[in-house]
Amino acid sequence: MAHRYDVIIIGGGVCGTALLYQLAQHSSIKRIGLLEKYEALATLNSNALSNSQTLHCGDIETNYTFEKAAKVKAAADKLATFIQTLPDRDHILRRHSKMVLGVGDQEVDALRKRFETFSRLYPHMRLLERDEIARLEPQVALVDGRPRPENIVALGSTDEFTEVDFGALSHAFARCACDAPGKSVDIHLNTKTLSITRMENGFSIRTPQGIFESTAVVVSTGAHSLLLAQSLGYGLEYSVLPVAGSFYYTPHMLNGKVYTVQNDKLPFAAIHGDPDILMADRTRFGPTAVAMPRLERYRSGSRMDFLRSFHLGPAVAKVLWDFAVDPDIRAFLTKNVLFEIPVIGRRQFLTEAQKIVPSLRLKDLTFAKGVGGIRPQIIDRVKKKLLLGEVKVDPGLGILFNMTPSPGATSCLANAEKDACRVLEFLGRDT
Ligand SMILES: Cc1cc2nc3c(=O)[nH]c(=O)nc-3n(C[C@H](O)[C@H](O)[C@H](O)COP(=O)(O)OP(=O)(O)OC[C@H]3O[C@@H](n4cnc5c(N)ncnc54)[C@H](O)[C@@H]3O)c2cc1C
């Protein structure tokens, strides 16, 4: 006999579990199921080892417009407020200094200009001059105790929530959902969704553990969501471009997050250095950004799924060609491919990381094996454009599909609230 629910969420990362929490604790929906294909929650991109652990607020991400920054800030504030209610909040959310560092006259001028506009949105944001940078992050401003030669300035703040363990957060969301009084909340691990079929009164989901039926479904399977949408005939205008991110470790060098200025044509933040939330004695540098033909960073079995959701044709080729002919993007992409090559990669990356810590030496850098994840960037084949941030497919039939590159983890609760509203609307309920 099929398991029957009012709502089924597919995918147990931070986005799926945030929605589980939202529906269990803040709606009248009684029977909610979550299906996760692996043996535990948050083993892919939401795991602390896979992502940059940054609560993205838009203040130090120079590729965000003012509007995008305002939206992300609201989502980050919501998440930080929620985490502060948890008993294990100090393990999940940490305060540090944070800054985006401008090196050289051009970047310094750009940051000074950005400060004029963005300081309206961030009351704690300050323009940090060389002395202040040296006080907060001596390794950034000084070489052998003397000022580094380039012109530098930074935008940032000294004591804000900056660092999140999104893996631990996923477990906390699940715990809060299961504690909801009067609700039937089931988490089915090792339960891979093989196919979804539309029925008269909802959806039928086939898994190796049997059939699950639900009136409404939300698919939050990261890079896999598009494939499931397209198997039902939705989201056919999209392709997924998986962009892998890797990291390097060094001994402790930085006290807080130090981002670099990003090219605003690119949909992800530039490399940065920061303390690792899991290992206090180390600093992480990264992530790199390289297109990779697989939907999961360390599982080659996802290659076929990539091919089925990439749809290489004239529209995708045009987007890739536009990247190749833009000299800045071409340089960025080439550099990032080199970072992944053993031996050469470490040397190339050293030059990049020395922009943050000029005295960094090759022997300090170790490639972080098994660390990093995949950002499922979405290409709109109709508009022939790479889209920035998260994308949702909503055919208006009680099923939603979420594709969640960065800052998807920061926005998980804000997006969960929106998805919960859509689900309630579909079920004809007010709360
Ligand atoms: C290098 C890197 C750095 C990043 N840095 C940041 C950052 O600093 N801040 C930030 O906000 N965001 C960051 N992100 C983005 C962030 O990691 C993601 O937006 C977020 O983790 C997405 O969560 P999710 O739950 O949608 O996906 P995931 O965490 O990938 O979870 C999807 C889940 O679905 C499951 N699943 C897949 N297929 C099936 C199936 N068929 N049946 C059942 N279950 C299935 C998977 O096993 C997995 O558990 C970064 C990403 C990367 C790769």
The ligand as an SDF file (V2000), in Angstrom:
LIG
                    3D

 53 58  0  0  0  0  0  0  0  0999 V2000
   31.3940   25.6950   -3.3720 C   0  0  0  0  0  0  0  0  0  0  0  0
   30.0740   26.2010   -2.8820 C   0  0  0  0  0  0  0  0  0  0  0  0
   30.0340   27.2680   -2.0050 C   0  0  0  0  0  0  0  0  0  0  0  0
   28.7950   27.7250   -1.5420 C   0  0  0  0  0  0  0  0  0  0  0  0
   28.7870   28.6860   -0.5930 N   0  0  0  0  0  0  0  0  0  0  0  0
   27.6140   29.1190   -0.0760 C   0  0  0  0  0  0  0  0  0  0  0  0
   27.5920   30.0400    0.9830 C   0  0  0  0  0  0  0  0  0  0  0  0
   28.6290   30.4060    1.5170 O   0  0  0  0  0  0  0  0  0  0  0  0
   26.4080   30.4980    1.4100 N   0  0  0  0  0  0  0  0  0  0  0  0
   25.2240   30.0740    0.8570 C   0  0  0  0  0  0  0  0  0  0  0  0
   24.1820   30.5630    1.2620 O   0  0  0  0  0  0  0  0  0  0  0  0
   25.2140   29.1740   -0.1360 N   0  0  0  0  0  0  0  0  0  0  0  0
   26.3770   28.6470   -0.5960 C   0  0  0  0  0  0  0  0  0  0  0  0
   26.3980   27.6970   -1.5520 N   0  0  0  0  0  0  0  0  0  0  0  0
   25.1260   27.1980   -2.0610 C   0  0  0  0  0  0  0  0  0  0  0  0
   24.4810   26.2290   -1.0540 C   0  0  0  0  0  0  0  0  0  0  0  0
   25.4020   25.2290   -0.7030 O   0  0  0  0  0  0  0  0  0  0  0  0
   23.2360   25.6260   -1.6900 C   0  0  0  0  0  0  0  0  0  0  0  0
   22.4090   26.6650   -2.1550 O   0  0  0  0  0  0  0  0  0  0  0  0
   22.4220   24.7970   -0.6950 C   0  0  0  0  0  0  0  0  0  0  0  0
   23.2230   23.9130    0.0200 O   0  0  0  0  0  0  0  0  0  0  0  0
   21.3440   24.0700   -1.4770 C   0  0  0  0  0  0  0  0  0  0  0  0
   20.6040   23.2930   -0.5850 O   0  0  0  0  0  0  0  0  0  0  0  0
   19.5940   22.2280   -1.1510 P   0  0  0  0  0  0  0  0  0  0  0  0
   18.9070   21.6330    0.0020 O   0  0  0  0  0  0  0  0  0  0  0  0
   18.7610   22.8300   -2.2190 O   0  0  0  0  0  0  0  0  0  0  0  0
   20.5220   21.1800   -1.9360 O   0  0  0  0  0  0  0  0  0  0  0  0
   21.4840   20.0270   -1.4100 P   0  0  0  0  0  0  0  0  0  0  0  0
   22.1600   20.3860   -0.1640 O   0  0  0  0  0  0  0  0  0  0  0  0
   22.3010   19.6210   -2.5700 O   0  0  0  0  0  0  0  0  0  0  0  0
   20.4540   18.8810   -1.0500 O   0  0  0  0  0  0  0  0  0  0  0  0
   19.7090   18.1840   -2.0250 C   0  0  0  0  0  0  0  0  0  0  0  0
   19.3060   16.8700   -1.4100 C   0  0  0  0  0  0  0  0  0  0  0  0
   18.4690   16.1760   -2.3290 O   0  0  0  0  0  0  0  0  0  0  0  0
   18.8210   14.8080   -2.2870 C   0  0  0  0  0  0  0  0  0  0  0  0
   18.3900   14.1750   -3.5380 N   0  0  0  0  0  0  0  0  0  0  0  0
   18.8850   14.3830   -4.7840 C   0  0  0  0  0  0  0  0  0  0  0  0
   18.2070   13.6180   -5.6760 N   0  0  0  0  0  0  0  0  0  0  0  0
   17.2680   12.9330   -4.9700 C   0  0  0  0  0  0  0  0  0  0  0  0
   16.2660   12.0040   -5.3380 C   0  0  0  0  0  0  0  0  0  0  0  0
   16.0810   11.6060   -6.6060 N   0  0  0  0  0  0  0  0  0  0  0  0
   15.4840   11.4830   -4.3600 N   0  0  0  0  0  0  0  0  0  0  0  0
   15.6260   11.8730   -3.0490 C   0  0  0  0  0  0  0  0  0  0  0  0
   16.5790   12.7620   -2.6660 N   0  0  0  0  0  0  0  0  0  0  0  0
   17.3830   13.2870   -3.6100 C   0  0  0  0  0  0  0  0  0  0  0  0
   20.3240   14.8190   -2.1120 C   0  0  0  0  0  0  0  0  0  0  0  0
   20.8330   13.5910   -1.6290 O   0  0  0  0  0  0  0  0  0  0  0  0
   20.5060   15.9720   -1.1240 C   0  0  0  0  0  0  0  0  0  0  0  0
   20.4670   15.5520    0.2190 O   0  0  0  0  0  0  0  0  0  0  0  0
   27.5960   27.1720   -2.0180 C   0  0  0  0  0  0  0  0  0  0  0  0
   27.6530   26.0910   -2.8910 C   0  0  0  0  0  0  0  0  0  0  0  0
   28.8730   25.5830   -3.2950 C   0  0  0  0  0  0  0  0  0  0  0  0
   28.9200   24.3790   -4.1680 C   0  0  0  0  0  0  0  0  0  0  0  0
  1  2  1  0
  2  3  1  0
  2 52  2  0
  3  4  2  0
  4  5  1  0
  4 50  1  0
  5  6  2  0
  6  7  1  0
  6 13  1  0
  7  8  2  0
  7  9  1  0
  9 10  1  0
 10 11  2  0
 10 12  1  0
 12 13  2  0
 13 14  1  0
 14 15  1  0
 14 50  1  0
 15 16  1  0
 16 17  1  0
 16 18  1  0
 18 19  1  0
 18 20  1  0
 20 21  1  0
 20 22  1  0
 22 23  1  0
 23 24  1  0
 24 25  2  0
 24 26  1  0
 24 27  1  0
 27 28  1  0
 28 29  2  0
 28 30  1  0
 28 31  1  0
 31 32  1  0
 32 33  1  0
 33 34  1  0
 33 48  1  0
 34 35  1  0
 35 36  1  0
 35 46  1  0
 36 37  1  0
 36 45  1  0
 37 38  2  0
 38 39  1  0
 39 40  1  0
 39 45  2  0
 40 41  1  0
 40 42  2  0
 42 43  1  0
 43 44  2  0
 44 45  1  0
 46 47  1  0
 46 48  1  0
 48 49  1  0
 50 51  2  0
 51 52  1  0
 52 53  1  0
M  END
$$$$
